Each structure stands twice: as C-alpha cells, then as structure tokens.
Amino acid sequence: MHVSQDTLYSSLMLRAGIVGLPNVGKSTLFNALTRTRKAQAANFPFCTIDPNIGIVTVPDPRLQVLSELSGSKEIIPTAIEFVDIAGLVEGASEGAGLGNKFLANIREVDAIMQVVRCFENEDIIHELGTVDPTRDIEIINSELILSDIAALTKRKTSREKKARGGDKESQAEIDLIDKLLPHLDSGKPAISLELNNDETALIKDFFLLSSKKTIFACNVSEGELGSAQAAPSEHPLVSKVIQYASETQGAECIIISAQIEEELIDLSPEEANEFFADLGVTDSGVSALIRGVYQLLGLRTYFTTGEKETRAWTIISGDKAPAAAGVIHTDFERGFIAAEICHFDDFSELKTKAAARDAGKLRIEGKEYTVIDGDVIEFRFNV
C-alpha cells in the first residue's frame, strides 16, 4: 500500500498506568519501558508527585520479517502510552499521601500495571518494614475499592430523586449500584462481579477504578531473574502473586527485574540480548510486559508493507475492515471498497504476494470482515 507523504495519519493511543506502593520499582520500571531517565527514582516515598508520561513502542518481530520480504526502507512499530503514577499508601482514598490526586491519575488510564516488590534488600526501604507482596496488592486494591464505594454512594444519592420521578435510566443505575456495593464491601474488585450485557454497558459510565483490567509486574532482584522466569512457582514471593492474581482477578503476571532493565537503557538491543543470554533469560521482562499490556487493553495489530515502509497499525479487537482502514486515514474508511488480505503466517512462509495468491492465501474481504491480529492488508478505496 502506498500513501502520499502529505497524508495525515491517525493512530489509536490508549494509556496504562503504573501503580504500586512507594519504593517497589515503579519509576525504575517506567525508565526501562520508555528507555529514558525522565522518572526520578529514589529511596523515599512520593519520589514521583506529578505523573511521568511516555510513549512506548510495542516489540514485534514480525515487522522485521515483513520489512526484509518487502525490501522496506523504514519500519514503523505501533505504540502505547505509559503513565508513572506516584506510590499509593494505605488511606489514600481518604486523602493520605496526596491520595486523592493519585487516585484521580489512575481514573484517567485505560488499564493498570501493578508493580509488586518480590525482592529482599535491606538498602531499599519498604514503607511497611517487611516485604509481603500479597499484603501490598491488597492495600492497593482496597484503596481502589474504597474510592469506588465513595463514588457510587454519591452517585446513587444524586440519582434517587429522578428515579422516584419515574426516570428509567436513573433507576437502572441505582439497581446496578445496589448490586455493586455489597460486592465491593466484601473486598472484591468491580471487575470480578458477573454482569449481564446491559449492566456491562452501563458500568462503563461509572469509571470505577477497580473495574480496570490489571496486569502484575513481579519485580525481582537481578540474581533471581533467570531462576524466577524459569520456575515461577518455586520463587516464594512470585508464587504468592501469581496465585493471588489468578484467584481474585484472573490476571496475568510478568516477572521482571526493573533494576537490570534500567541499567540496560544505554545498550543496543543486540548488546542487551547478549546480557540477558548470559543470565539465562530468553526474553526481556519489559518486552513481555509491553506486549501483555497491549493485549490487556484489547489492542490488536495489522500490517501494511511495501518498498517505502513496513508499518504496524493498532486496532481494537473486533474492528471491521473499514474501521481498520480508518486508522490510517478517515478517507480510507469513508471510501472503503475492499481489503486485500494475507495473514502474516502465510505471507512469511510464501514470501511474496504472487505466491500467496497462487496458494489461495491472498483473499479479498468486504465491509463485514473482522480484522485479526497479524493480517497484512492493502486497502482499496475511492473518495
């Protein structure tokens, strides 16, 4: 697909907030994710006050393969936004530790990456004196839940007068709030409550903190990274996080060493890979985290490729072909005719579009086609 240089591109950008107690490695991890040193990291609480924001490219080895097959001059990956939010403390929902400000920062993100300390180090102070990842997660979750309870109670009061007057929308909100409050009062996050389709649509308007999807980053020491990734269940602290995340939220856990990752910021990807290989690590924890957050946000990737460039484009899971075309330019969606599609797995095996066509792997799809992750697409449109 060829697009003139003066074409205006649009791109979908969602945010993930990095959350955790003070001194668990949030700012260090943010620096590693963004390959910068813009977030101050220090051995005291509230080192981060205003949130740091960084755009992070999503590692995708498929881009290099497509680029080599097409002889592309440029590779353009997709990206997501990370926000480094200051450490929460117990009582944040009541304003402790500037908690209201920090909770407001969490409300503005689309998903949460909760960093959990899974290492012992006497030189790095834990705010509560001991390292206990399950306790730390419960403190964070409790503050999110308490904030939601306060917001829902206030919302219910504001809707009661209209509901008494026969307003059906207000009554539907009150019914859902009455279902949510006992669940939250029992210490369970909103995301774990089973809802019907109407309730699922309605709860989005509540902007609840505990309804946001979460991924856990288990931050281990440099010396434990290889063994923890190889056998997570044998690491005494990591295993607790995995069990808790699975039982309470069905959430994924990624094992990282933020300290190692930050130290590698100035190295080339090749040098970093050599360093990880020496540690017995096959994949960077940061790369796995970025990909995990990308999936968590409900994002998927399709590709365009040619001599000029190979590019990854971000769509929401379930998007139809015209909506995917609109990510490149609104004219593509408005004048959509068809999409010529070959999945990456077939394209990489067959090497050329002609070979894919001869093998029956290159097909024409219309407006009702749902684009899947890994599709290589050329759009046909008329405006």
Salt bridges, closest charged atoms under 4 A:
ASP50 OD1 - LYS101 NZ 3.25
ASP60 OD2 - ARG62 NH2 2.83
GLU81 OE2 - ARG15 NE 2.33
ASP136 OD2 - HIS126 NE2 2.90
ASP136 OD1 - ARG135 NH2 3.01
GLU173 OE1 - ARG155 NE 2.86
GLU173 OE1 - ARG159 NE 2.92
ASP178 OD1 - LYS156 NZ 2.72
GLU199 OE1 - LYS179 NZ 3.03
GLU224 OE1 - HIS235 NE2 3.23
ASP266 OD2 - ARG37 NH2 2.83
ASP283 OD2 - ARG291 NH2 2.47
ASP331 OD2 - HIS329 ND1 3.76
ASP331 OD1 - ARG334 NH2 2.63
GLU340 OE1 - LYS353 NZ 3.43
GLU340 OE2 - ARG357 NH2 3.52
GLU340 OE2 - ARG380 NH2 3.36
ASP345 OD2 - HIS343 ND1 3.66
GLU365 OE2 - ARG363 NE 2.86
ASP373 OD2 - ARG62 NH1 2.88
GLU378 OE1 - LYS353 NZ 2.68
